Amino acid sequence: MEITINNKPVTTAATTLSGLAAEMALPAKGIAIAINNKMIPRTEWEVTDISEGTHLVMIKAACGG
């Protein structure tokens, strides 16, 4: 299926956020994901479904000053 991540089309076989995170090999910490502008807590990634046309925003934490 095709979804949008940070305004870019992405093809995925994942059906949940946790599946997508595993498919993309995202780090265990330092990533925030929003679906349709609503932040999804990491504790809910296992039960949060994604479907064709879902719009996600992924934010990676960065250290610095």
Backbone as a ProteinNet text record, in pm:
[ID]
protein_1_A
[PRIMARY]
MEITINNKPVTTAATTLSGLAAEMALPAKGIAIAINNKMIPRTEWEVTDISEGTHLVMIKAACGG
[TERTIARY]
84.5	0	88.2	30.7	106.6	55.8	151.3	123.5	213.8	196.8	281.4	354.5	487.2	568.5	644.7	621.4	687.1	671.9	550.4	513	577.3	627	685	609.9	572.7	503.8	597.8	544.6	621.2	532.7	589.4	517.5	558.2	458.1	483.8	388.4	430.5	344.3	293.5	344.9	307.7	162.1	98.4	-40.6	-56.2	52.3	52	175.1	172.1	289.4	411.2	391.6	506.4	563.7	478.1	524.4	601.5	553.3	623.2	758.8	762.7	889.1	990.2	943.9	1033	1078.2	985.1	1017.3	1120.8	1110.5	1202.5	1327.9	1337.1	1450.3	1473.3	1364	1374.7	1436.1	1510.1	1569.5	1461.6	1496.1	1400.6	1363	1448	1420.8	1450	1389	1422	1338.1	1227.7	1139.7	998.9	935.9	796	720.1	598.7	516.9	378.8	333.4	197.7	123.2	-3.5	-91.3	-196.7	-205.5	-301.4	-293.4	-169.8	-137.9	-171.5	-189	-212.3	-97.4	-23	89	38.2	108.5	72.6	181.3	145.7	245.9	302.2	428.9	493.8	419.4	360.9	287.6	165.2	121.6	4.8	41.8	170	211.2	165	166.3	124.7	-21.1	-104.6	-249.1	-298.1	-206.3	-244.9	-228.6	-342.4	-342.2	-309.5	-245	-224.1	-288.6	-335.7	-402	-363	-405.8	-377.9	-410.2	-315.4	-338.7	-312.4	-270.8	-241.3	-128	-142.9	-40.1	29.6	160.3	238.9	344.7	377.5	492.6	582.9	708.8	807.9	910.3	936.4	1033.3	1140	1265.2	1378.7	1441.7	1457.7	1520.4	1667.1	1715.1	1855.8	1913.5	2035.5	2104.9	2184.9	2202	2280.9	2252.4	2313.7	2294.4	2295.5
-118	0	123.3	235.8	360.3	454.5	504.9	603.9	723.9	828.7	946.8	968.6	979.6	1009.1	1136.6	1237.6	1368.2	1419.6	1411.7	1460.7	1384.5	1262.5	1180.8	1048.2	1003.7	875.1	758.8	663.8	546.4	423.2	318.4	192.3	102.1	42	-42.7	-160.6	-266.9	-382	-380.9	-287	-279.3	-236.2	-286.7	-249.1	-176.2	-170.5	-96.6	-7.9	88.1	173.6	94.1	-2.5	-81.7	-163.7	-214.9	-287	-196.8	-74.3	22.2	57.7	78.5	111.3	-1.3	-126.3	-240.7	-248.9	-228.4	-234.4	-129.7	-11.2	98.1	95.2	-2.1	-16.2	111.8	167.5	289.5	256.2	349.8	324.3	309.6	241.4	216.8	345	445.7	571.7	687.7	802.8	924.3	950.4	877	896.8	927.2	1027.1	1058	1048	994.1	979.2	1038.9	1115	1169.9	1119	1086.2	1047.9	1156.1	1212.9	1321.3	1428.8	1467.4	1573.7	1539.2	1410.6	1369	1279.3	1322.6	1243.4	1111.5	1004	871.2	825.1	804.1	757.9	622.3	601.2	475	355.3	371.4	261.2	218.9	302.4	270.5	226.4	222.1	186.4	46.9	-49.4	-187.3	-195.2	-109	-116.8	-6.5	73.6	182	134.4	117.6	70.6	183.3	145.7	237.8	174.5	257.5	207.2	293.3	250.6	322.7	470.2	557.2	700.9	767.9	692.3	751.7	853.1	966.7	1071.5	1071.3	1047.2	1044.6	1153.5	1199.1	1287.4	1217.7	1198.2	1137.9	1243.2	1251.6	1348	1271.4	1298.3	1234.2	1333.7	1291.7	1377.9	1398.3	1517.2	1548.5	1621.6	1588.7	1656.7	1773.4	1871.8	1985.1	2107.8	2212.7	2331.7	2456.3
0	0	0	-38.5	-41.4	67.7	145.1	248.5	222.6	301.8	289.5	421.2	413.1	531.1	503.2	586.1	570	425.7	375.6	241.5	126.3	151.8	45.3	38.1	-81.9	-93.6	-60	15.9	57.7	39.3	-17.4	-30.1	85.4	152.1	268	270.5	336.2	360.5	504.5	586	727.5	742.8	847.8	875.5	1008.5	1087	1213.3	1220	1311	1327.4	1372.7	1461	1506	1390.1	1304	1186.4	1092.3	1075	990.6	1049.7	1181.2	1248.1	1228.7	1239.9	1220.8	1074.5	982.5	839.5	801.2	863.2	832.5	919.5	1009.8	1102.3	1181.8	1234.4	1314.6	1450.6	1509.3	1641	1748.3	1855.8	1964.2	2039.1	2033.1	2102.4	2008.5	2037.6	1965.3	1841.9	1825.1	1709.8	1760.2	1701.8	1729.5	1598	1605	1484.8	1509.4	1410.8	1413.5	1291.1	1310.4	1199.7	1187.4	1069.4	1044.3	1153.1	1185.5	1281.8	1426.5	1460.8	1598.6	1641.4	1744.7	1794.3	1851.5	1818.2	1866.6	1963.7	2091.1	2187.9	2145.9	2171.1	2133.6	2193.1	2309.9	2373.5	2291.7	2197.1	2115.1	1972.9	1940.1	1804.1	1764.1	1858	1827.8	1783.3	1838.2	1811.6	1717.9	1665.5	1574.3	1430.6	1363.5	1225.2	1128.6	1019.5	908.4	785.3	695.2	575.4	455.9	339.6	215.2	232.2	196.6	199.8	334	436.2	566.3	551.6	619.4	619.5	754.9	753.8	876.5	874.2	994.1	1012	1112.6	1073.6	1163.5	1200	1328.4	1379.6	1453.8	1419.3	1485.1	1581.3	1705.1	1805.1	1770.5	1797	1770.9	1891.1	1922.9	2032.5	1975.4	2053.8	2008.7	2090.9	2054.3	2134.6	2051.8
[MASK]
+++++++++++++++++++++++++++++++++++++++++++++++++++++++++++++++++

